[in-house]
Amino acid sequence: MYTDFIATDRWTKNKVHVLYQALIVAIATRHADAVDIKFLVDGRPVWVALPHPAWVEYKRRTGNAITDPLAKEIAGHFLKTALESGEGLGREMYGLTVEETLKHLDAIVAKVEPPVEASR
């Protein structure tokens, strides 16, 4: 869903092509407690850093793990939301908080899982 997509920038109304490129554990590259996910936004590199504590918190809350494919979707959802809401993408690196990470994860899960109907 969010590893290769087109979004419309709220302010310019231009279509922007976003393409996933890489997932790197940031401890190895910049000594950060995060996973860095790189996208090309109309060919320009943009990184989204997801904090490792989000993995722990999600596991605590749900018993499920954040997989690499799910982490890519979380970061892509953030980028699409930022573009379409007008927050823009003027920087090369964006660091999400644990709560922001889980908010985007919840939005993805809500799109994939059908709503649970109340039993009668």
C-alpha atoms as an extended CHARMM CRD file, in Angstrom:
* protein
*
       120  EXT
         1         1  MET       CA              0.0000000000        0.0000000000        0.0000000000  PROA      1               0.0000000000
         2         2  TYR       CA              2.6060000000        2.5640000000        1.0590000000  PROA      2               0.0000000000
         3         3  THR       CA              5.8570000000        1.3620000000       -0.4900000000  PROA      3               0.0000000000
         4         4  ASP       CA              5.1500000000        2.7360000000       -3.9710000000  PROA      4               0.0000000000
         5         5  PHE       CA              2.4050000000        5.3260000000       -4.2230000000  PROA      5               0.0000000000
         6         6  ILE       CA              1.3120000000        8.6930000000       -5.5250000000  PROA      6               0.0000000000
         7         7  ALA       CA              0.1930000000       11.4320000000       -3.1530000000  PROA      7               0.0000000000
         8         8  THR       CA             -1.1170000000       14.9030000000       -3.8890000000  PROA      8               0.0000000000
         9         9  ASP       CA              0.6830000000       17.7310000000       -2.1020000000  PROA      9               0.0000000000
        10        10  ARG       CA             -2.0110000000       19.7720000000       -0.3610000000  PROA      10              0.0000000000
        11        11  TRP       CA             -0.4750000000       23.1530000000       -1.1520000000  PROA      11              0.0000000000
        12        12  THR       CA              0.8910000000       22.7540000000       -4.6710000000  PROA      12              0.0000000000
        13        13  LYS       CA             -1.6980000000       20.1830000000       -5.8180000000  PROA      13              0.0000000000
        14        14  ASN       CA              1.2010000000       18.4260000000       -7.5510000000  PROA      14              0.0000000000
        15        15  LYS       CA              1.2640000000       14.6540000000       -7.7210000000  PROA      15              0.0000000000
        16        16  VAL       CA              4.2860000000       13.2720000000       -5.8580000000  PROA      16              0.0000000000
        17        17  HSD       CA              5.7020000000        9.7810000000       -6.4480000000  PROA      17              0.0000000000
        18        18  VAL       CA              6.9300000000        8.0610000000       -3.2760000000  PROA      18              0.0000000000
        19        19  LEU       CA              8.9880000000        4.8770000000       -3.5560000000  PROA      19              0.0000000000
        20        20  TYR       CA             10.4120000000        2.7740000000       -0.7140000000  PROA      20              0.0000000000
        21        21  GLN       CA             14.1460000000        2.2010000000       -1.0330000000  PROA      21              0.0000000000
        22        22  ALA       CA             15.7150000000        0.8200000000        2.1680000000  PROA      22              0.0000000000
        23        23  LEU       CA             15.2560000000       -0.1860000000        5.8000000000  PROA      23              0.0000000000
        24        24  ILE       CA             18.2770000000        0.1520000000        8.0760000000  PROA      24              0.0000000000
        25        25  VAL       CA             18.6820000000       -0.4170000000       11.7990000000  PROA      25              0.0000000000
        26        26  ALA       CA             19.9140000000        3.0130000000       12.8750000000  PROA      26              0.0000000000
        27        27  ILE       CA             22.0840000000        1.6740000000       15.7080000000  PROA      27              0.0000000000
        28        28  ALA       CA             24.5750000000        0.5690000000       13.0680000000  PROA      28              0.0000000000
        29        29  THR       CA             24.6070000000        3.8010000000       11.0590000000  PROA      29              0.0000000000
        30        30  ARG       CA             23.9800000000        6.6660000000       13.4610000000  PROA      30              0.0000000000
        31        31  HSD       CA             23.8950000000        5.0760000000       16.9240000000  PROA      31              0.0000000000
        32        32  ALA       CA             20.1730000000        5.7710000000       17.3260000000  PROA      32              0.0000000000
        33        33  ASP       CA             17.5690000000        3.5440000000       18.9240000000  PROA      33              0.0000000000
        34        34  ALA       CA             15.4670000000        3.4900000000       15.7750000000  PROA      34              0.0000000000
        35        35  VAL       CA             14.8100000000        1.8870000000       12.4320000000  PROA      35              0.0000000000
        36        36  ASP       CA             15.4580000000        4.2570000000        9.5170000000  PROA      36              0.0000000000
        37        37  ILE       CA             13.3240000000        3.7820000000        6.4440000000  PROA      37              0.0000000000
        38        38  LYS       CA             14.3930000000        5.5060000000        3.2410000000  PROA      38              0.0000000000
        39        39  PHE       CA             12.0330000000        6.6170000000        0.5010000000  PROA      39              0.0000000000
        40        40  LEU       CA             12.5570000000        8.5210000000       -2.6990000000  PROA      40              0.0000000000
        41        41  VAL       CA             10.0320000000       11.3600000000       -2.9030000000  PROA      41              0.0000000000
        42        42  ASP       CA             10.0710000000       12.4430000000       -6.5430000000  PROA      42              0.0000000000
        43        43  GLY       CA             13.6600000000       11.1710000000       -6.5850000000  PROA      43              0.0000000000
        44        44  ARG       CA             14.7350000000       13.0490000000       -3.4320000000  PROA      44              0.0000000000
        45        45  PRO       CA             15.8110000000       10.8850000000       -0.4540000000  PROA      45              0.0000000000
        46        46  VAL       CA             13.6130000000       11.1860000000        2.6340000000  PROA      46              0.0000000000
        47        47  TRP       CA             14.1870000000        9.1210000000        5.7760000000  PROA      47              0.0000000000
        48        48  VAL       CA             11.5900000000        8.2500000000        8.4120000000  PROA      48              0.0000000000
        49        49  ALA       CA             12.9900000000        7.1000000000       11.7670000000  PROA      49              0.0000000000
        50        50  LEU       CA             10.7180000000        4.8160000000       13.8030000000  PROA      50              0.0000000000
        51        51  PRO       CA             11.7770000000        4.4360000000       17.4460000000  PROA      51              0.0000000000
        52        52  HSD       CA             12.6040000000        0.9160000000       18.6820000000  PROA      52              0.0000000000
        53        53  PRO       CA             10.5010000000        1.4130000000       21.8440000000  PROA      53              0.0000000000
        54        54  ALA       CA              7.4340000000        1.4160000000       19.5600000000  PROA      54              0.0000000000
        55        55  TRP       CA              8.1310000000       -2.2800000000       18.8280000000  PROA      55              0.0000000000
        56        56  VAL       CA              8.1500000000       -3.0320000000       22.5500000000  PROA      56              0.0000000000
        57        57  GLU       CA              5.0150000000       -0.9950000000       23.2440000000  PROA      57              0.0000000000
        58        58  TYR       CA              3.0830000000       -2.5510000000       20.3600000000  PROA      58              0.0000000000
        59        59  LYS       CA              4.0550000000       -6.0450000000       21.5350000000  PROA      59              0.0000000000
        60        60  ARG       CA              2.9630000000       -5.1470000000       25.0830000000  PROA      60              0.0000000000
        61        61  ARG       CA             -0.3880000000       -3.7770000000       23.8970000000  PROA      61              0.0000000000
        62        62  THR       CA             -1.2870000000       -6.4190000000       21.3300000000  PROA      62              0.0000000000
        63        63  GLY       CA              1.0160000000       -9.4150000000       21.6370000000  PROA      63              0.0000000000
        64        64  ASN       CA              1.9740000000       -8.8850000000       17.9860000000  PROA      64              0.0000000000
        65        65  ALA       CA              5.2840000000       -7.8250000000       16.4700000000  PROA      65              0.0000000000
        66        66  ILE       CA              6.0110000000       -4.9950000000       14.0720000000  PROA      66              0.0000000000
        67        67  THR       CA              7.5590000000       -6.7270000000       11.0730000000  PROA      67              0.0000000000
        68        68  ASP       CA              9.8510000000       -5.0900000000        8.5360000000  PROA      68              0.0000000000
        69        69  PRO       CA              7.0470000000       -4.9320000000        5.9220000000  PROA      69              0.0000000000
        70        70  LEU       CA              4.7500000000       -3.3390000000        8.5100000000  PROA      70              0.0000000000
        71        71  ALA       CA              7.4430000000       -0.8050000000        9.4650000000  PROA      71              0.0000000000
        72        72  LYS       CA              7.7110000000        0.2000000000        5.7750000000  PROA      72              0.0000000000
        73        73  GLU       CA              3.9480000000        0.6680000000        5.6590000000  PROA      73              0.0000000000
        74        74  ILE       CA              3.9940000000        2.8060000000        8.8410000000  PROA      74              0.0000000000
        75        75  ALA       CA              6.6630000000        5.1030000000        7.4100000000  PROA      75              0.0000000000
        76        76  GLY       CA              4.9200000000        5.3080000000        4.0410000000  PROA      76              0.0000000000
        77        77  HSD       CA              1.6130000000        6.1220000000        5.7200000000  PROA      77              0.0000000000
        78        78  PHE       CA              3.3430000000        8.9240000000        7.6160000000  PROA      78              0.0000000000
        79        79  LEU       CA              4.7490000000       10.3630000000        4.3680000000  PROA      79              0.0000000000
        80        80  LYS       CA              1.4230000000       10.1950000000        2.5510000000  PROA      80              0.0000000000
        81        81  THR       CA             -0.3740000000       11.7950000000        5.4960000000  PROA      81              0.0000000000
        82        82  ALA       CA              2.2510000000       14.5510000000        5.7510000000  PROA      82              0.0000000000
        83        83  LEU       CA              1.9800000000       15.3950000000        2.0590000000  PROA      83              0.0000000000
        84        84  GLU       CA             -1.7910000000       15.3250000000        1.8680000000  PROA      84              0.0000000000
        85        85  SER       CA             -2.3760000000       17.2010000000        5.1270000000  PROA      85              0.0000000000
        86        86  GLY       CA             -0.0590000000       20.0470000000        4.2070000000  PROA      86              0.0000000000
        87        87  GLU       CA              2.6200000000       19.2570000000        6.7780000000  PROA      87              0.0000000000
        88        88  GLY       CA              4.9600000000       18.9630000000        3.8240000000  PROA      88              0.0000000000
        89        89  LEU       CA              8.2580000000       17.2050000000        3.4190000000  PROA      89              0.0000000000
        90        90  GLY       CA             10.8980000000       19.8910000000        3.5400000000  PROA      90              0.0000000000
        91        91  ARG       CA             13.4570000000       17.8920000000        5.5120000000  PROA      91              0.0000000000
        92        92  GLU       CA             15.5650000000       14.8760000000        4.6860000000  PROA      92              0.0000000000
        93        93  MET       CA             14.9020000000       13.0510000000        8.0110000000  PROA      93              0.0000000000
        94        94  TYR       CA             11.7600000000       12.7500000000       10.1150000000  PROA      94              0.0000000000
        95        95  GLY       CA             11.7420000000       11.1410000000       13.5480000000  PROA      95              0.0000000000
        96        96  LEU       CA              8.4490000000        9.8320000000       14.8470000000  PROA      96              0.0000000000
        97        97  THR       CA              7.6090000000        9.3630000000       18.5070000000  PROA      97              0.0000000000
        98        98  VAL       CA              6.3420000000        6.0560000000       19.8650000000  PROA      98              0.0000000000
        99        99  GLU       CA              2.7850000000        7.3910000000       19.9100000000  PROA      99              0.0000000000
       100       100  GLU       CA              3.0300000000        8.7640000000       16.3580000000  PROA      100             0.0000000000
       101       101  THR       CA              4.3820000000        5.4280000000       15.1720000000  PROA      101             0.0000000000
       102       102  LEU       CA              1.5350000000        3.5340000000       16.8260000000  PROA      102             0.0000000000
       103       103  LYS       CA             -1.0470000000        6.0090000000       15.4840000000  PROA      103             0.0000000000
       104       104  HSD       CA              0.0990000000        5.3540000000       11.9100000000  PROA      104             0.0000000000
       105       105  LEU       CA              0.2450000000        1.6080000000       12.5990000000  PROA      105             0.0000000000
       106       106  ASP       CA             -3.3450000000        1.6940000000       13.9010000000  PROA      106             0.0000000000
       107       107  ALA       CA             -4.4630000000        3.5340000000       10.7530000000  PROA      107             0.0000000000
       108       108  ILE       CA             -2.9110000000        0.8370000000        8.5730000000  PROA      108             0.0000000000
       109       109  VAL       CA             -4.4340000000       -2.0050000000       10.5930000000  PROA      109             0.0000000000
       110       110  ALA       CA             -7.8520000000       -0.3200000000       10.4430000000  PROA      110             0.0000000000
       111       111  LYS       CA             -7.6550000000       -0.2470000000        6.6280000000  PROA      111             0.0000000000
       112       112  VAL       CA             -6.6550000000       -3.9070000000        6.3790000000  PROA      112             0.0000000000
       113       113  GLU       CA             -8.8340000000       -5.5280000000        9.0170000000  PROA      113             0.0000000000
       114       114  PRO       CA            -12.6030000000       -5.4900000000        8.5510000000  PROA      114             0.0000000000
       115       115  PRO       CA            -14.5110000000       -3.7890000000       11.3620000000  PROA      115             0.0000000000
       116       116  VAL       CA            -15.7910000000       -6.1120000000       14.0630000000  PROA      116             0.0000000000
       117       117  GLU       CA            -19.5690000000       -6.1030000000       14.2230000000  PROA      117             0.0000000000
       118       118  ALA       CA            -21.2680000000       -6.1650000000       17.5780000000  PROA      118             0.0000000000
       119       119  SER       CA            -22.8830000000       -9.5160000000       18.2920000000  PROA      119             0.0000000000
       120       120  ARG       CA            -26.5950000000       -9.5010000000       18.8860000000  PROA      120             0.0000000000
